[in-house]
Amino acid sequence: MEALIAGASLIAVAAITPGPNNLAVLRITVAHGMPAAFPAMAGIVLGGLAMLGMTQLGLAALVEEHSWVRSAIAVCGGTYLAWLGLTLVWRGLQRAPDAGRPEKVVPDGALAMFVFQFTNPKSWTLALTVSAAMPAADDAGRFATTAMLFALFVAIPSACLIAWAAFGRLAARMLKDAAARARFDCAMGVALAASAIALLVKR
């Protein structure tokens, strides 16, 4: 039980703090409205579940045995996220003040965000850390622990993503003109690139 409480705390901290997932949901909500963020949130949660399943099926043990696997995931994913953030900054700087709705630089939709999870070092780190922290148990205990982890990976990230989307809805009211949206995209791009670089440094 103590391990599950610690795991829930870790998931909550990782899910609510700024990171690629939350920044993507925030940007999608500001650009296209809160309904457009729901499929993205579903893709994020399902992607997290898939990653947790992979770690439970042996990926965590593989990473524990071969540390270069974690480094490869971090470098490849972090590089992609940094490129995505810089692209968002570039598009924001190039957009004319009278431009229309923002381009879809950040992936959106359920499938796109599902795939996006596999490039996110923060999601990998969370899944690997939580799986490694779970104590060994017999088959019945392992099944119960795994079921609880999957439930936590649905409930906690979903609540945090909804909170970020609600924040994006409020922000959208203050970003009605194209120039303000362009500045917002630049800020989101810088934040996304910075989070990717921070994840790379911490690996």
C-alpha positions as CSV (number, residue, x, y, z in Angstrom):
1,M,0.0,0.0,0.0
2,E,2.8,2.4,0.8
3,A,4.4,1.8,-2.6
4,L,1.1,2.6,-4.3
5,I,0.7,5.8,-2.3
6,A,4.3,6.8,-3.3
7,G,3.5,5.8,-6.9
8,A,0.3,7.9,-6.9
9,S,2.2,10.9,-5.5
10,L,4.9,10.5,-8.2
11,I,2.2,10.3,-11.0
12,A,0.4,13.4,-9.6
13,V,3.6,15.5,-9.5
14,A,4.6,14.4,-12.9
15,A,1.1,14.9,-14.4
16,I,0.4,18.4,-13.0
17,T,3.8,20.0,-13.5
18,P,4.6,21.7,-16.9
19,G,5.8,19.2,-19.5
20,P,5.3,18.3,-23.1
21,N,1.8,16.8,-22.6
22,N,0.4,19.7,-20.6
23,L,1.9,22.3,-22.9
24,A,0.5,20.5,-25.9
25,V,-3.0,20.4,-24.4
26,L,-2.8,24.0,-23.3
27,R,-1.8,25.1,-26.8
28,I,-4.5,23.0,-28.5
29,T,-7.1,24.4,-26.2
30,V,-6.0,28.0,-26.8
31,A,-5.8,27.5,-30.6
32,H,-8.9,25.3,-31.3
33,G,-11.1,25.2,-28.1
34,M,-11.6,22.8,-25.3
35,P,-13.6,20.2,-27.3
36,A,-10.6,19.8,-29.6
37,A,-8.4,18.9,-26.6
38,F,-10.5,15.9,-25.4
39,P,-9.3,13.5,-28.2
40,A,-5.7,14.7,-27.5
41,M,-6.1,14.0,-23.8
42,A,-7.5,10.5,-24.6
43,G,-4.5,9.8,-26.7
44,I,-2.1,11.0,-24.0
45,V,-3.8,8.7,-21.4
46,L,-3.9,5.7,-23.7
47,G,-0.3,6.3,-24.7
48,G,0.7,6.4,-21.0
49,L,-1.1,3.1,-20.4
50,A,0.6,1.5,-23.4
51,M,4.0,2.6,-22.0
52,L,3.2,1.3,-18.5
53,G,2.1,-2.0,-20.1
54,M,5.4,-2.2,-21.9
55,T,7.4,-1.6,-18.7
56,Q,5.4,-4.2,-16.9
57,L,6.0,-6.7,-19.6
58,G,9.8,-6.4,-19.3
59,L,11.0,-3.1,-20.7
60,A,11.8,-1.8,-17.2
61,A,14.0,-4.9,-16.6
62,L,15.7,-4.3,-19.9
63,V,16.4,-0.7,-19.1
64,E,17.7,-1.7,-15.7
65,E,20.1,-4.1,-17.3
66,H,21.1,-1.9,-20.2
67,S,21.3,1.8,-19.2
68,W,21.9,2.9,-22.8
69,V,18.3,2.1,-23.6
70,R,17.0,4.8,-21.3
71,S,19.7,7.2,-22.7
72,A,18.6,6.4,-26.3
73,I,14.9,7.1,-25.4
74,A,15.8,10.3,-23.7
75,V,18.1,11.6,-26.5
76,C,15.8,10.7,-29.4
77,G,12.6,11.9,-27.7
78,G,14.2,15.1,-26.2
79,T,15.7,16.0,-29.6
80,Y,12.3,15.7,-31.3
81,L,10.5,17.7,-28.6
82,A,13.2,20.5,-28.8
83,W,12.8,20.6,-32.6
84,L,9.0,20.8,-32.1
85,G,9.3,23.7,-29.7
86,L,11.7,25.6,-31.9
87,T,9.4,25.0,-34.9
88,L,6.6,26.5,-32.9
89,V,8.7,29.6,-32.1
90,W,9.6,30.0,-35.7
91,R,6.0,29.8,-36.9
92,G,5.0,32.2,-34.2
93,L,7.6,34.7,-35.3
94,Q,6.7,34.3,-39.0
95,R,3.0,34.7,-38.6
96,A,1.5,38.0,-39.8
97,P,-0.6,39.9,-37.3
98,D,-3.7,39.5,-39.4
99,A,-3.2,35.7,-40.0
100,G,-6.1,33.3,-39.4
101,R,-6.2,30.4,-37.0
102,P,-2.9,29.0,-35.9
103,E,-1.3,26.1,-37.8
104,K,-1.3,22.7,-36.2
105,V,2.4,22.6,-35.4
106,V,1.9,20.6,-32.2
107,P,0.3,17.2,-32.8
108,D,-3.3,16.9,-31.9
109,G,-6.0,14.3,-32.0
110,A,-6.1,10.9,-30.2
111,L,-3.8,9.0,-32.5
112,A,-1.3,11.8,-32.9
113,M,-1.0,12.3,-29.2
114,F,-0.9,8.5,-28.5
115,V,2.2,8.3,-30.8
116,F,3.5,11.6,-29.3
117,Q,3.9,9.8,-25.9
118,F,6.6,7.5,-27.3
119,T,8.7,10.6,-28.0
120,N,8.2,12.1,-24.5
121,P,11.1,11.3,-22.1
122,K,9.0,12.5,-19.2
123,S,6.4,9.9,-19.9
124,W,9.0,7.2,-20.3
125,T,10.7,8.2,-17.1
126,L,7.5,8.1,-15.1
127,A,6.4,4.7,-16.4
128,L,9.9,3.2,-15.8
129,T,10.3,4.7,-12.4
130,V,6.8,3.7,-11.1
131,S,7.3,0.1,-12.5
132,A,10.7,-0.2,-10.9
133,A,9.4,1.1,-7.6
134,M,6.8,-1.6,-7.2
135,P,7.8,-4.3,-4.7
136,A,8.0,-7.9,-5.8
137,A,4.9,-10.0,-5.0
138,D,3.2,-13.3,-5.8
139,D,1.0,-13.6,-8.8
140,A,-2.2,-12.4,-7.0
141,G,-0.4,-9.4,-5.4
142,R,1.3,-8.5,-8.7
143,F,-2.1,-8.5,-10.6
144,A,-3.7,-6.3,-7.9
145,T,-0.8,-3.9,-7.9
146,T,-0.7,-3.7,-11.7
147,A,-4.5,-3.1,-11.9
148,M,-4.2,-0.3,-9.3
149,L,-1.3,1.3,-11.3
150,F,-3.3,1.3,-14.5
151,A,-6.3,2.9,-12.7
152,L,-4.0,5.6,-11.3
153,F,-2.5,6.2,-14.7
154,V,-6.0,6.9,-16.0
155,A,-7.5,8.9,-13.2
156,I,-4.6,11.2,-12.1
157,P,-3.3,12.3,-15.6
158,S,-6.9,12.8,-16.8
159,A,-7.7,15.1,-14.0
160,C,-4.5,17.1,-14.5
161,L,-5.0,17.4,-18.2
162,I,-8.5,18.6,-17.7
163,A,-7.2,21.3,-15.4
164,W,-4.6,22.4,-18.0
165,A,-7.3,22.5,-20.7
166,A,-9.5,24.6,-18.4
167,F,-6.6,27.0,-17.9
168,G,-6.2,27.1,-21.7
169,R,-9.8,28.0,-22.1
170,L,-9.4,30.9,-19.8
171,A,-6.2,32.0,-21.6
172,A,-8.0,31.8,-25.0
173,R,-10.3,34.7,-23.9
174,M,-7.2,36.9,-23.5
175,L,-5.6,35.8,-26.8
176,K,-8.3,36.7,-29.3
177,D,-6.2,38.5,-31.9
178,A,-3.6,36.8,-34.1
179,A,-0.7,38.8,-32.8
180,A,-1.4,37.7,-29.2
181,R,-1.8,34.1,-30.4
182,A,1.6,34.3,-32.2
183,R,3.3,35.6,-29.0
184,F,1.6,32.8,-27.1
185,D,2.9,30.2,-29.6
186,C,6.4,31.6,-29.2
187,A,6.1,31.3,-25.4
188,M,4.8,27.7,-25.7
189,G,7.6,26.8,-28.1
190,V,10.2,28.2,-25.7
191,A,8.6,26.3,-22.8
192,L,8.4,23.1,-24.8
193,A,12.1,23.3,-26.0
194,A,13.2,24.2,-22.4
195,S,11.3,21.2,-20.9
196,A,12.9,18.9,-23.5
197,I,16.4,20.3,-22.8
198,A,15.8,20.0,-19.0
199,L,14.7,16.3,-19.4
200,L,17.9,15.6,-21.5
201,V,20.1,17.2,-18.8
202,K,18.5,15.2,-16.1
203,R,18.8,11.8,-17.9
